[in-house]
Every structure is written in structure tokens, then in C-alpha cells.
Amino acid sequence: PATKQRYRLDPDVKRHMGDVLTALFIADEDGFFQEPVDPALAPGYASVVKHPMDIGTVRQRFEQRLYKGIDDMCSDINLCLDNCELYNEPDSYVVERARHLRARLGEELCRQEA
């Protein structure tokens, strides 16, 4: 199997990325987004969602240095939240929580360290 490329990040960027992830884990009070979706709890998920993602996987990829930068990491976070909105009813509680996390993500990205 091919080895995945690992990236060396600027320490300030790495710290900021870690802070963003920590804030999202804290904001995900119900734990909906911290692990892959369990197919037993979400019938038909695999037929609706073609590229599953969760914030726990994002954290693993971050720790393994698989992201080139914050934009790559945010793409995966947004994929996770997009998948939630794709699979679930628009007015459901879990979609409300996804929107909350998306707003939190935006808040954290605006906090740039000097």
C-alpha cells in the first residue's frame, strides 16, 4: 500500500488547527459527529452518503499530519456536516447541531493568532 504523505506545519498553524478541533469536540455536546455513523442506527446511510466523514477521523488525520493546512482540515469538517444535512431531515435536531458546529467552526477560524 502507498504511504500517505505527511506534512510539517508551521507551529502556529498547527496550534490553531488543534484549537479548532478542540472547540468543535466541546461544541458537539451530544457526540453526534465524533465517530463514524453506525449503519445499524442510520438505515440507507451508505446509499445516500458517498464520502463519510466524522470529526474523530479528522482528529486522527490531523494527529497523523495528513493535512497540508487548515483549509484541507476544514474541507473534511464541512464534509461531515454536509453529510449530516444530506441524510437527515432539515428540521431535525441533529441537523440543528450540525448548523451549530458550522457556526462554531466559522467563529474559530476567525480567531487568528498574531
N, CA, C and O atoms as CSV, one atom per row, in Angstrom:
chain,resi,resn,atom,element,x,y,z
A,1,PRO,N,N,0.820,-1.199,0.000
A,1,PRO,CA,C,0.000,0.000,0.000
A,1,PRO,C,C,0.861,1.258,0.000
A,1,PRO,O,O,1.927,1.292,0.615
A,2,ALA,N,N,0.396,2.276,-0.684
A,2,ALA,CA,C,1.134,3.530,-0.762
A,2,ALA,C,C,1.147,4.226,0.600
A,2,ALA,O,O,0.170,4.193,1.348
A,3,THR,N,N,2.269,4.848,0.893
A,3,THR,CA,C,2.405,5.603,2.133
A,3,THR,C,C,1.761,6.972,1.936
A,3,THR,O,O,1.984,7.630,0.920
A,4,LYS,N,N,0.968,7.391,2.906
A,4,LYS,CA,C,0.339,8.704,2.826
A,4,LYS,C,C,1.370,9.767,3.162
A,4,LYS,O,O,2.168,9.608,4.086
A,5,GLN,N,N,1.345,10.858,2.397
A,5,GLN,CA,C,2.283,11.946,2.642
A,5,GLN,C,C,1.937,12.643,3.942
A,5,GLN,O,O,0.775,12.945,4.215
A,6,ARG,N,N,2.968,12.896,4.742
A,6,ARG,CA,C,2.794,13.633,5.992
A,6,ARG,C,C,3.364,15.035,5.795
A,6,ARG,O,O,4.370,15.226,5.112
A,7,TYR,N,N,2.700,16.004,6.407
A,7,TYR,CA,C,3.070,17.406,6.216
A,7,TYR,C,C,3.594,18.006,7.517
A,7,TYR,O,O,3.098,17.718,8.605
A,8,ARG,N,N,4.599,18.838,7.370
A,8,ARG,CA,C,5.131,19.594,8.508
A,8,ARG,C,C,4.463,20.963,8.471
A,8,ARG,O,O,4.566,21.694,7.486
A,9,LEU,N,N,3.779,21.295,9.556
A,9,LEU,CA,C,3.045,22.555,9.623
A,9,LEU,C,C,3.788,23.573,10.471
A,9,LEU,O,O,4.526,23.223,11.392
A,10,ASP,N,N,3.578,24.829,10.142
A,10,ASP,CA,C,4.061,25.912,10.984
A,10,ASP,C,C,3.460,25.702,12.380
A,10,ASP,O,O,2.270,25.404,12.488
A,11,PRO,N,N,4.252,25.851,13.449
A,11,PRO,CA,C,3.734,25.607,14.804
A,11,PRO,C,C,2.485,26.414,15.153
A,11,PRO,O,O,1.599,25.905,15.839
A,12,ASP,N,N,2.400,27.660,14.694
A,12,ASP,CA,C,1.215,28.471,14.983
A,12,ASP,C,C,-0.015,27.939,14.240
A,12,ASP,O,O,-1.117,27.923,14.788
A,13,VAL,N,N,0.177,27.511,13.009
A,13,VAL,CA,C,-0.930,26.939,12.226
A,13,VAL,C,C,-1.380,25.638,12.883
A,13,VAL,O,O,-2.578,25.400,13.037
A,14,LYS,N,N,-0.441,24.812,13.263
A,14,LYS,CA,C,-0.764,23.534,13.910
A,14,LYS,C,C,-1.536,23.776,15.208
A,14,LYS,O,O,-2.517,23.086,15.486
A,15,ARG,N,N,-1.101,24.739,15.989
A,15,ARG,CA,C,-1.783,25.060,17.251
A,15,ARG,C,C,-3.208,25.529,16.971
A,15,ARG,O,O,-4.151,25.115,17.645
A,16,HIS,N,N,-3.354,26.398,15.970
A,16,HIS,CA,C,-4.683,26.909,15.625
A,16,HIS,C,C,-5.599,25.768,15.165
A,16,HIS,O,O,-6.764,25.711,15.558
A,17,MET,N,N,-5.079,24.870,14.341
A,17,MET,CA,C,-5.871,23.733,13.877
A,17,MET,C,C,-6.308,22.869,15.061
A,17,MET,O,O,-7.458,22.435,15.124
A,18,GLY,N,N,-5.405,22.626,15.984
A,18,GLY,CA,C,-5.740,21.850,17.178
A,18,GLY,C,C,-6.800,22.546,18.008
A,18,GLY,O,O,-7.703,21.899,18.538
A,19,ASP,N,N,-6.694,23.873,18.125
A,19,ASP,CA,C,-7.686,24.645,18.875
A,19,ASP,C,C,-9.066,24.558,18.220
A,19,ASP,O,O,-10.079,24.440,18.908
A,20,VAL,N,N,-9.098,24.615,16.896
A,20,VAL,CA,C,-10.367,24.496,16.169
A,20,VAL,C,C,-11.002,23.140,16.459
A,20,VAL,O,O,-12.193,23.061,16.758
A,21,LEU,N,N,-10.211,22.078,16.371
A,21,LEU,CA,C,-10.749,20.736,16.636
A,21,LEU,C,C,-11.251,20.605,18.064
A,21,LEU,O,O,-12.326,20.053,18.294
A,22,THR,N,N,-10.495,21.101,19.013
A,22,THR,CA,C,-10.905,21.030,20.415
A,22,THR,C,C,-12.227,21.765,20.616
A,22,THR,O,O,-13.125,21.259,21.288
A,23,ALA,N,N,-12.345,22.953,20.037
A,23,ALA,CA,C,-13.583,23.730,20.161
A,23,ALA,C,C,-14.768,22.969,19.568
A,23,ALA,O,O,-15.867,23.007,20.121
A,24,LEU,N,N,-14.554,22.282,18.451
A,24,LEU,CA,C,-15.650,21.529,17.834
A,24,LEU,C,C,-16.038,20.324,18.673
A,24,LEU,O,O,-17.224,20.019,18.799
A,25,PHE,N,N,-15.068,19.637,19.246
A,25,PHE,CA,C,-15.380,18.499,20.117
A,25,PHE,C,C,-16.190,18.963,21.324
A,25,PHE,O,O,-17.138,18.293,21.735
A,26,ILE,N,N,-15.819,20.103,21.887
A,26,ILE,CA,C,-16.549,20.640,23.037
A,26,ILE,C,C,-17.962,21.062,22.619
A,26,ILE,O,O,-18.926,20.816,23.344
A,27,ALA,N,N,-18.080,21.695,21.454
A,27,ALA,CA,C,-19.377,22.167,20.964
A,27,ALA,C,C,-20.307,21.010,20.592
A,27,ALA,O,O,-21.528,21.166,20.611
A,28,ASP,N,N,-19.738,19.859,20.258
A,28,ASP,CA,C,-20.541,18.674,19.903
A,28,ASP,C,C,-20.953,17.955,21.190
A,28,ASP,O,O,-20.508,16.842,21.471
A,29,GLU,N,N,-21.805,18.614,21.953
A,29,GLU,CA,C,-22.195,18.126,23.276
A,29,GLU,C,C,-22.845,16.753,23.242
A,29,GLU,O,O,-22.708,15.980,24.190
A,30,ASP,N,N,-23.552,16.440,22.160
A,30,ASP,CA,C,-24.240,15.157,22.052
A,30,ASP,C,C,-23.341,14.058,21.471
A,30,ASP,O,O,-23.702,12.882,21.499
A,31,GLY,N,N,-22.185,14.438,20.953
A,31,GLY,CA,C,-21.263,13.453,20.384
A,31,GLY,C,C,-21.703,12.890,19.046
A,31,GLY,O,O,-21.232,11.830,18.635
A,32,PHE,N,N,-22.593,13.580,18.366
A,32,PHE,CA,C,-23.100,13.082,17.083
A,32,PHE,C,C,-22.010,12.937,16.024
A,32,PHE,O,O,-22.088,12.049,15.175
A,33,PHE,N,N,-21.007,13.790,16.064
A,33,PHE,CA,C,-20.063,13.901,14.953
A,33,PHE,C,C,-18.669,13.382,15.279
A,33,PHE,O,O,-17.742,13.564,14.490
A,34,GLN,N,N,-18.510,12.739,16.428
A,34,GLN,CA,C,-17.183,12.361,16.892
A,34,GLN,C,C,-16.720,10.990,16.421
A,34,GLN,O,O,-15.542,10.658,16.557
A,35,GLU,N,N,-17.620,10.194,15.875
A,35,GLU,CA,C,-17.278,8.855,15.380
A,35,GLU,C,C,-18.012,8.615,14.065
A,35,GLU,O,O,-18.991,9.297,13.763
A,36,PRO,N,N,-17.541,7.648,13.285
A,36,PRO,CA,C,-18.266,7.320,12.047
A,36,PRO,C,C,-19.716,6.940,12.341
A,36,PRO,O,O,-20.018,6.382,13.396
A,37,VAL,N,N,-20.604,7.245,11.405
A,37,VAL,CA,C,-22.017,6.894,11.547
A,37,VAL,C,C,-22.147,5.376,11.577
A,37,VAL,O,O,-21.564,4.668,10.755
A,38,ASP,N,N,-22.922,4.894,12.538
A,38,ASP,CA,C,-23.179,3.455,12.677
A,38,ASP,C,C,-24.307,3.087,11.717
A,38,ASP,O,O,-25.426,3.578,11.870
A,39,PRO,N,N,-24.030,2.221,10.717
A,39,PRO,CA,C,-25.069,1.859,9.742
A,39,PRO,C,C,-26.307,1.227,10.384
A,39,PRO,O,O,-27.403,1.316,9.831
A,40,ALA,N,N,-26.141,0.596,11.538
A,40,ALA,CA,C,-27.292,-0.002,12.223
A,40,ALA,C,C,-28.239,1.074,12.752
A,40,ALA,O,O,-29.435,0.830,12.911
A,41,LEU,N,N,-27.702,2.262,13.022
A,41,LEU,CA,C,-28.522,3.357,13.543
A,41,LEU,C,C,-29.003,4.299,12.445
A,41,LEU,O,O,-29.858,5.152,12.684
A,42,ALA,N,N,-28.453,4.145,11.242
A,42,ALA,CA,C,-28.799,5.043,10.138
A,42,ALA,C,C,-29.035,4.229,8.866
A,42,ALA,O,O,-28.164,4.166,7.997
A,43,PRO,N,N,-30.204,3.610,8.755
A,43,PRO,CA,C,-30.500,2.781,7.581
A,43,PRO,C,C,-30.371,3.569,6.276
A,43,PRO,O,O,-30.877,4.686,6.161
A,44,GLY,N,N,-29.697,2.980,5.308
A,44,GLY,CA,C,-29.546,3.595,3.998
A,44,GLY,C,C,-28.485,4.679,3.924
A,44,GLY,O,O,-28.324,5.315,2.882
A,45,TYR,N,N,-27.761,4.899,5.012
A,45,TYR,CA,C,-26.766,5.979,5.044
A,45,TYR,C,C,-25.743,5.822,3.913
A,45,TYR,O,O,-25.408,6.791,3.231
A,46,ALA,N,N,-25.257,4.605,3.723
A,46,ALA,CA,C,-24.214,4.368,2.714
A,46,ALA,C,C,-24.712,4.618,1.294
A,46,ALA,O,O,-23.915,4.936,0.411
A,47,SER,N,N,-25.997,4.480,1.064
A,47,SER,CA,C,-26.510,4.745,-0.280
A,47,SER,C,C,-26.737,6.236,-0.514
A,47,SER,O,O,-26.791,6.676,-1.663
A,48,VAL,N,N,-26.871,7.014,0.546
A,48,VAL,CA,C,-27.076,8.458,0.437
A,48,VAL,C,C,-25.748,9.207,0.505
A,48,VAL,O,O,-25.508,10.135,-0.268
A,49,VAL,N,N,-24.889,8.797,1.434
A,49,VAL,CA,C,-23.628,9.492,1.685
A,49,VAL,C,C,-22.489,8.691,1.060
A,49,VAL,O,O,-22.176,7.589,1.509
A,50,LYS,N,N,-21.882,9.247,0.034
A,50,LYS,CA,C,-20.834,8.536,-0.706
A,50,LYS,C,C,-19.442,8.697,-0.101
A,50,LYS,O,O,-18.566,7.862,-0.327
A,51,HIS,N,N,-19.235,9.768,0.670
A,51,HIS,CA,C,-17.924,10.029,1.268
A,51,HIS,C,C,-18.097,10.340,2.761
A,51,HIS,O,O,-18.079,11.505,3.160
A,52,PRO,N,N,-18.264,9.302,3.578
A,52,PRO,CA,C,-18.478,9.536,5.008
A,52,PRO,C,C,-17.273,10.238,5.650
A,52,PRO,O,O,-16.126,10.036,5.250
A,53,MET,N,N,-17.567,11.056,6.644
A,53,MET,CA,C,-16.517,11.742,7.397
A,53,MET,C,C,-17.084,12.073,8.765
A,53,MET,O,O,-18.283,12.310,8.914
A,54,ASP,N,N,-16.210,12.086,9.763
A,54,ASP,CA,C,-16.587,12.476,11.117
A,54,ASP,C,C,-15.420,13.223,11.735
A,54,ASP,O,O,-14.294,13.148,11.243
A,55,ILE,N,N,-15.690,13.940,12.806
A,55,ILE,CA,C,-14.664,14.785,13.397
A,55,ILE,C,C,-13.588,13.956,14.098
A,55,ILE,O,O,-12.448,14.405,14.216
A,56,GLY,N,N,-13.932,12.761,14.561
A,56,GLY,CA,C,-12.915,11.875,15.132
A,56,GLY,C,C,-11.884,11.467,14.090
A,56,GLY,O,O,-10.689,11.413,14.379
A,57,THR,N,N,-12.348,11.182,12.879
A,57,THR,CA,C,-11.435,10.853,11.779
A,57,THR,C,C,-10.599,12.069,11.409
A,57,THR,O,O,-9.412,11.944,11.109
A,58,VAL,N,N,-11.219,13.247,11.430
A,58,VAL,CA,C,-10.466,14.477,11.162
A,58,VAL,C,C,-9.348,14.622,12.196
A,58,VAL,O,O,-8.214,14.947,11.844
A,59,ARG,N,N,-9.665,14.385,13.461
A,59,ARG,CA,C,-8.648,14.499,14.509
A,59,ARG,C,C,-7.516,13.487,14.267
A,59,ARG,O,O,-6.343,13.831,14.415
A,60,GLN,N,N,-7.855,12.258,13.898
A,60,GLN,CA,C,-6.822,11.248,13.603
A,60,GLN,C,C,-5.933,11.702,12.454
A,60,GLN,O,O,-4.709,11.594,12.531
A,61,ARG,N,N,-6.539,12.204,11.402
A,61,ARG,CA,C,-5.761,12.680,10.248
A,61,ARG,C,C,-4.865,13.850,10.640
A,61,ARG,O,O,-3.726,13.946,10.185
A,62,PHE,N,N,-5.386,14.738,11.487
A,62,PHE,CA,C,-4.587,15.870,11.972
A,62,PHE,C,C,-3.385,15.353,12.765
A,62,PHE,O,O,-2.254,15.788,12.546
A,63,GLU,N,N,-3.637,14.429,13.678
A,63,GLU,CA,C,-2.555,13.889,14.511
A,63,GLU,C,C,-1.524,13.131,13.678
A,63,GLU,O,O,-0.350,13.076,14.044
A,64,GLN,N,N,-1.958,12.547,12.563
A,64,GLN,CA,C,-1.043,11.820,11.669
A,64,GLN,C,C,-0.384,12.748,10.649
A,64,GLN,O,O,0.365,12.298,9.782
A,65,ARG,N,N,-0.666,14.038,10.758
A,65,ARG,CA,C,-0.086,15.068,9.883
A,65,ARG,C,C,-0.433,14.846,8.405
A,65,ARG,O,O,0.422,14.977,7.529
A,66,LEU,N,N,-1.686,14.512,8.147
A,66,LEU,CA,C,-2.124,14.252,6.781
A,66,LEU,C,C,-2.747,15.470,6.108
A,66,LEU,O,O,-3.098,15.413,4.930
A,67,TYR,N,N,-2.887,16.570,6.843
A,67,TYR,CA,C,-3.430,17.795,6.265
A,67,TYR,C,C,-2.312,18.766,5.919
A,67,TYR,O,O,-1.378,18.962,6.696
A,68,LYS,N,N,-2.424,19.379,4.723
A,68,LYS,CA,C,-1.442,20.387,4.300
A,68,LYS,C,C,-1.628,21.686,5.064
A,68,LYS,O,O,-0.685,22.459,5.233
A,69,GLY,N,N,-2.845,21.920,5.521
A,69,GLY,CA,C,-3.147,23.147,6.235
A,69,GLY,C,C,-4.579,23.164,6.698
A,69,GLY,O,O,-5.307,22.180,6.565
A,70,ILE,N,N,-4.974,24.293,7.243
A,70,ILE,CA,C,-6.303,24.390,7.846
A,70,ILE,C,C,-7.414,24.259,6.806
A,70,ILE,O,O,-8.491,23.753,7.125
A,71,ASP,N,N,-7.178,24.701,5.572
A,71,ASP,CA,C,-8.217,24.588,4.546
A,71,ASP,C,C,-8.569,23.129,4.261
A,71,ASP,O,O,-9.741,22.791,4.095
A,72,ASP,N,N,-7.555,22.267,4.204
A,72,ASP,CA,C,-7.803,20.836,3.975
A,72,ASP,C,C,-8.608,20.237,5.122
A,72,ASP,O,O,-9.547,19.470,4.909
A,73,MET,N,N,-8.220,20.603,6.342
A,73,MET,CA,C,-8.931,20.082,7.506
A,73,MET,C,C,-10.379,20.575,7.508
A,73,MET,O,O,-11.298,19.803,7.782
A,74,CYS,N,N,-10.581,21.843,7.206
A,74,CYS,CA,C,-11.933,22.403,7.183
A,74,CYS,C,C,-12.792,21.766,6.094
A,74,CYS,O,O,-14.005,21.638,6.262
A,75,SER,N,N,-12.186,21.371,4.994
A,75,SER,CA,C,-12.938,20.671,3.942
A,75,SER,C,C,-13.531,19.380,4.479
A,75,SER,O,O,-14.688,19.061,4.203
A,76,ASP,N,N,-12.743,18.635,5.247
A,76,ASP,CA,C,-13.256,17.389,5.835
A,76,ASP,C,C,-14.313,17.660,6.899
A,76,ASP,O,O,-15.298,16.928,6.988
A,77,ILE,N,N,-14.121,18.704,7.708
A,77,ILE,CA,C,-15.133,19.049,8.715
A,77,ILE,C,C,-16.439,19.419,8.026
A,77,ILE,O,O,-17.512,18.978,8.437
A,78,ASN,N,N,-16.344,20.233,6.976
A,78,ASN,CA,C,-17.550,20.618,6.242
A,78,ASN,C,C,-18.199,19.423,5.558
A,78,ASN,O,O,-19.425,19.362,5.462
A,79,LEU,N,N,-17.402,18.473,5.082
A,79,LEU,CA,C,-17.948,17.245,4.501
A,79,LEU,C,C,-18.783,16.503,5.540
A,79,LEU,O,O,-19.884,16.041,5.240
A,80,CYS,N,N,-18.270,16.389,6.743
A,80,CYS,CA,C,-19.002,15.739,7.833
A,80,CYS,C,C,-20.353,16.412,8.058
A,80,CYS,O,O,-21.379,15.739,8.158
A,81,LEU,N,N,-20.349,17.727,8.136
A,81,LEU,CA,C,-21.575,18.479,8.402
A,81,LEU,C,C,-22.510,18.461,7.193
A,81,LEU,O,O,-23.729,18.397,7.355
A,82,ASP,N,N,-21.952,18.517,5.983
A,82,ASP,CA,C,-22.765,18.407,4.765
A,82,ASP,C,C,-23.465,17.048,4.712
A,82,ASP,O,O,-24.642,16.964,4.363
A,83,ASN,N,N,-22.736,15.991,5.059
A,83,ASN,CA,C,-23.311,14.644,5.055
A,83,ASN,C,C,-24.496,14.556,6.011
A,83,ASN,O,O,-25.512,13.936,5.696
A,84,CYS,N,N,-24.361,15.169,7.165
A,84,CYS,CA,C,-25.451,15.178,8.140
A,84,CYS,C,C,-26.685,15.838,7.543
A,84,CYS,O,O,-27.796,15.323,7.666
A,85,GLU,N,N,-26.485,16.974,6.899
A,85,GLU,CA,C,-27.620,17.692,6.315
A,85,GLU,C,C,-28.205,16.940,5.110
A,85,GLU,O,O,-29.403,17.033,4.841
A,86,LEU,N,N,-27.373,16.209,4.403
A,86,LEU,CA,C,-27.837,15.426,3.261
A,86,LEU,C,C,-28.715,14.254,3.708
A,86,LEU,O,O,-29.749,13.985,3.095
A,87,TYR,N,N,-28.315,13.569,4.754
A,87,TYR,CA,C,-29.009,12.350,5.180
A,87,TYR,C,C,-30.250,12.634,6.029
A,87,TYR,O,O,-31.261,11.945,5.895
A,88,ASN,N,N,-30.182,13.629,6.885
A,88,ASN,CA,C,-31.239,13.868,7.863
A,88,ASN,C,C,-32.255,14.902,7.390
A,88,ASN,O,O,-31.992,15.674,6.468
A,89,GLU,N,N,-33.410,14.904,8.031
A,89,GLU,CA,C,-34.460,15.881,7.728
A,89,GLU,C,C,-33.973,17.293,8.092
A,89,GLU,O,O,-33.303,17.469,9.110
A,90,PRO,N,N,-34.302,18.294,7.273
A,90,PRO,CA,C,-33.796,19.652,7.505
A,90,PRO,C,C,-34.132,20.226,8.883
A,90,PRO,O,O,-33.354,21.008,9.429
A,91,ASP,N,N,-35.281,19.848,9.450
A,91,ASP,CA,C,-35.684,20.414,10.737
A,91,ASP,C,C,-35.361,19.497,11.918
A,91,ASP,O,O,-35.871,19.697,13.020
A,92,SER,N,N,-34.509,18.486,11.684
A,92,SER,CA,C,-34.180,17.547,12.764
A,92,SER,C,C,-33.167,18.151,13.737
A,92,SER,O,O,-32.439,19.088,13.409
A,93,TYR,N,N,-33.148,17.588,14.928
A,93,TYR,CA,C,-32.229,18.066,15.968
A,93,TYR,C,C,-30.769,17.909,15.538
A,93,TYR,O,O,-29.950,18.796,15.778
A,94,VAL,N,N,-30.446,16.790,14.907
A,94,VAL,CA,C,-29.049,16.554,14.518
A,94,VAL,C,C,-28.590,17.565,13.462
A,94,VAL,O,O,-27.431,17.979,13.467
A,95,VAL,N,N,-29.480,17.958,12.568
A,95,VAL,CA,C,-29.133,18.994,11.576
A,95,VAL,C,C,-28.968,20.343,12.275
A,95,VAL,O,O,-28.089,21.125,11.914
A,96,GLU,N,N,-29.800,20.614,13.262
A,96,GLU,CA,C,-29.633,21.836,14.064
A,96,GLU,C,C,-28.244,21.842,14.716
A,96,GLU,O,O,-27.580,22.878,14.752
A,97,ARG,N,N,-27.812,20.702,15.224
A,97,ARG,CA,C,-26.492,20.603,15.857
A,97,ARG,C,C,-25.376,20.768,14.815
A,97,ARG,O,O,-24.341,21.364,15.110
A,98,ALA,N,N,-25.581,20.251,13.614
A,98,ALA,CA,C,-24.586,20.425,12.539
A,98,ALA,C,C,-24.447,21.906,12.205
A,98,ALA,O,O,-23.337,22.399,12.005
A,99,ARG,N,N,-25.558,22.606,12.144
A,99,ARG,CA,C,-25.509,24.051,11.858
A,99,ARG,C,C,-24.798,24.803,12.977
A,99,ARG,O,O,-24.051,25.749,12.725
A,100,HIS,N,N,-25.033,24.378,14.203
A,100,HIS,CA,C,-24.343,24.986,15.349
A,100,HIS,C,C,-22.828,24.782,15.219
A,100,HIS,O,O,-22.054,25.715,15.433
A,101,LEU,N,N,-22.412,23.567,14.868
A,101,LEU,CA,C,-20.985,23.295,14.708
A,101,LEU,C,C,-20.398,24.092,13.545
A,101,LEU,O,O,-19.265,24.566,13.629
A,102,ARG,N,N,-21.146,24.239,12.482
A,102,ARG,CA,C,-20.651,25.016,11.335
A,102,ARG,C,C,-20.438,26.477,11.754
A,102,ARG,O,O,-19.452,27.099,11.361
A,103,ALA,N,N,-21.357,27.017,12.546
A,103,ALA,CA,C,-21.203,28.389,13.047
A,103,ALA,C,C,-19.992,28.474,13.976
A,103,ALA,O,O,-19.237,29.445,13.931
A,104,ARG,N,N,-19.814,27.470,14.806
A,104,ARG,CA,C,-18.672,27.433,15.736
A,104,ARG,C,C,-17.365,27.354,14.952
A,104,ARG,O,O,-16.378,27.994,15.313
A,105,LEU,N,N,-17.365,26.575,13.890
A,105,LEU,CA,C,-16.183,26.469,13.034
A,105,LEU,C,C,-15.826,27.843,12.483
A,105,LEU,O,O,-14.661,28.239,12.503
A,106,GLY,N,N,-16.820,28.564,11.994
A,106,GLY,CA,C,-16.579,29.901,11.469
A,106,GLY,C,C,-16.012,30.833,12.523
A,106,GLY,O,O,-15.109,31.622,12.245
A,107,GLU,N,N,-16.545,30.740,13.738
A,107,GLU,CA,C,-16.044,31.579,14.835
A,107,GLU,C,C,-14.574,31.265,15.125
A,107,GLU,O,O,-13.759,32.172,15.300
A,108,GLU,N,N,-14.248,29.980,15.173
A,108,GLU,CA,C,-12.881,29.578,15.498
A,108,GLU,C,C,-11.902,29.967,14.396
A,108,GLU,O,O,-10.762,30.335,14.683
A,109,LEU,N,N,-12.328,29.890,13.155
A,109,LEU,CA,C,-11.437,30.240,12.052
A,109,LEU,C,C,-11.122,31.724,12.040
A,109,LEU,O,O,-10.081,32.143,11.533
A,110,CYS,N,N,-12.024,32.513,12.599
A,110,CYS,CA,C,-11.785,33.963,12.649
A,110,CYS,C,C,-10.803,34.354,13.744
A,110,CYS,O,O,-10.326,35.488,13.774
A,111,ARG,N,N,-10.505,33.441,14.627
A,111,ARG,CA,C,-9.574,33.741,15.713
A,111,ARG,C,C,-8.161,33.449,15.269
A,111,ARG,O,O,-7.645,32.352,15.483
A,112,GLN,N,N,-7.541,34.425,14.655
A,112,GLN,CA,C,-6.171,34.268,14.180
A,112,GLN,C,C,-5.206,34.744,15.252
A,112,GLN,O,O,-5.378,35.814,15.835
A,113,GLU,N,N,-4.200,33.938,15.499
A,113,GLU,CA,C,-3.194,34.338,16.482
A,113,GLU,C,C,-2.145,35.221,15.802
A,113,GLU,O,O,-1.789,35.004,14.644
A,114,ALA,N,N,-1.669,36.196,16.526
A,114,ALA,CA,C,-0.725,37.173,15.951
A,114,ALA,C,C,0.576,36.549,15.535
A,114,ALA,O,O,1.463,37.242,15.038
